[in-house]
Amino acid sequence: MTEQFPLPPIKILERLLVTDGLLMNADRWRVAHEYHRHRQNIHYQSLNQPGIVCGLGVHLISAPAEVPANYRDERWLEVQPGIAIDIAGNPIIVPQPETYRIATQAPLDKSLTVYLVISYVDPERLRRPTNPEIIAETFRIDEKLSPPTETEVELCRIFLKQGEVKLAVEVKLKNPVDVFFPEHNQLDLRYRQQVRSRPQATIRVAQIANSAATKRSAENLSYLVKSVSSLYPNLSAQQIEPINLEIKDIDSQIQTCDLLFLATSAEFSLNPIELAVLKNYLDLGGVLLIDTPSNSNITISSVLDLAKQLGTSLQDIKDIKPNHYLRTEPFLFSSLPVVNQEHIQIQYGEGIILVTGDLSSAWGLNDALLLSRETIRTAQEIGINILHFSWKRRQIMQLLKLENKNSNS
């Protein structure tokens, strides 16, 4: 399973053995200095995430006077001086304003997203007409149609959209009227990553793709995912594409997911193929979370039956241990939250969590906007306990399985 910002590769460090009489040449000098660079990179990559340190603002400018007339359009940007750090810990320093023209054209009557990114360039890999004694580390600014890679830092993005006309008209870029809700052809700086400490792990959550999964439950799940970094910075969360348990070759896709989620009030049943996929997923440390209203007897009964088919039974967490992870880590709950004037209940067994009380409905906003801040925050905190438990369970089980595999080989 890959991280959004991967950890450094597990590779032994090699350094120069210095002895009296050692003849120093360019290759040995390079080995000596690369060792210290690699140590620095490992340290940064292990503890931090890449992003912008300061500056690197982006704004529209008029076309420079020296450019040819056919390029003097309203597509010119200026990147302000600033500093960023990439995934390996390499500093990206822009010492003075840099002009850049967005060249990408949106297809007629269609739209696309352009990402403006910056990346570190090792000066030793550049062609140089001469060999100066001192070379400056530099950078590269690019526009691309795919999200930034792990070595790139996003400066801004633009949702380009061509007008509905028979003849293509040159798209003109604009500053956003509302910086929090940019429209098409406007600069969007909302997704710039700032440097920060690396969380312990990234929890990947996916809905189960079936007729019971709704747009509202997906939105509520997204609110929980967004709350993690603010309420518990030791973890981060990522909502991935819904997972269909019945499609071919699902095993590779499902193993990227730490928690499978479904909010439903309907019967939850699986065919033999789906049941086998789910059992393998749970055996490898995955967690299945079902959230249902307290009066949805058909859902509760079907989940209890499913647990039996998988060879386990669900118990109320109050009857298992008073200090169960779901109640104590990272937030302490003496009593479980109240949603819509009802205490939620949590049952658990061998990777299956059944929540009754419609907990997920309080993770985000409802149409009437009646949920109090305390209700939302408390519901999100117990949700983060569930995410934390899912990560810890899978982490420990995978470590044990790897250990067993190594001991048997």
Secondary structure, DSSP 8 states (H G I E B T S, - for coil): ---SS--------------TT----HHHHHHHHHHHHHHHHHHHHHHEE-EEEEE--EEE----TTS-GGG-SS-EEEE-SEEEE-TT--EEEE-S-EEEE------TT-EEEEEEEEEEE-GGGS--SS--S----EEEEEEESS---TTEEEEEEEEEE--S-SS------B--SSTTS--TTBEE-TT--B-EE--SEEEEEEEB-STT--HHHHHHHHHHHHHHHHH-TTEEEEE---B-TTSTTHHHHHTT-SEEEEE-SS-----HHHHHHHHHHHHTT-EEEEEE-TT-HHHHHHHHHHHHHTT---EEHHHH-TT-HHHHSSS--SS--EETTEE-EEEEETTEEEEES-GGGGSS--TT----HHHHHHHHHHHHHHHHHHHHHHHHHHHHHHHHHHHH-
